[in-house]
Amino acid sequence: MAGAQSLPASACRAELAVVVRPKDLNTYQSVFGGYVMQRVDELATSLAADISGRAVVTAHLDRLTFSAGIRAFERMRLIAQATRTFRTSMEVRVRVLGEDPLTGRQWQTSEAALTVVGLDQGGRPAALPQIVPATPEEHAAYTLAESRRRARLAARDLDAAPPASPGPEDAERLALESMSRIVHGRHAGETGQASAGWILGLADELAAITASRHAGTPTVTVAVDDVPFLRPVPAGDVVTFRAYLTATFRSSMEVRVDVWQRPRFGRTAAPVARCAFTYVALGPDGRPGPVPPFLPRGEQEAARAAAARQRRARRGGGGQA
């Protein structure tokens, strides 16, 4: 598809089906949310690279929701659709279905919206082919993509405490859990940078520990939203993840993970991403149970709690999440 100036939306679609293996499960015998995030990012960036004929990177994850699980040896079917381009960026929507391999029954499990940026040979943002809708459904998706982009830009200042302020030392003080990893070649794509899916998978793993630690019960991921990727992390650098609780609700809570980058032999850290995860606490019967309250301490934690409530309101706010 390289070199095309415009493409019909019907040609901007890709599918992937994988069998869920026991190694892909969480401790509750359902597919691990971080594994789904990695697969979603892989398919979205692969489709965008095929459409544009360029190297691409994920710049933003608007939202990824989880509504049902997939168990071992069931299929996970991913369907990606590029909905619209904005000069150097492209929105890709990904639906994730569970599928019974014996009966063919399918069920919706997840849905995501990602923004992917095309790069030229120098690693700078480059123009992408325009996507041309034809059917009513394609026109609706095309229009919604613009609405989501405007909402995303308007929400840039939603959080009064982005990861760049005041610094990694403060994030360490607030963190309930933290970890660091070296970016190896297997974590990097053709650009030589850590993939967004790999970062999201590790962030979800750490956030889940924090959520279960606070709840005192098992928890499951129901959403991750508002994830800007601020800078690339090349192979060989170190990424540090710090997770802390921002707000609690009746049976759910938000855990934020700030991701930092530093050279392997350096000391100066720079912000990479801010991930806002929502978890639901599970009672002994496997159903949503109450979450202990979290009381913010000081202005910074109060601002983060207010931002968490606004994100919840944008998601719909009802029910557990």
Protein Blocks (a to p, Z undefined) as FASTA:
>chain_A
ZZiabdcfklmccdddddddfklpcfkopacfklmmmmmmmmmmmmmmmmnopacddfbd
fbacdfbdcdehiacddddddfbdehjaccdddddddddfknopacdfbdcddddddddf
kopacdddddddfbfmlmmmmmmmmmmmmmmmmmmmmpmcdfkbgbjklmmmmpmbdcdd
dddfklpcfkopacfklmmmmmmmmmmmmmmmmnopacddfbdehiacfbdcdehiacdd
ddddfbdcfkbccdddddddddfkbmbdcdfbdcddddddddfkopacdddddddedjkl
mmmmmmmmmmmmmnnopajZZ
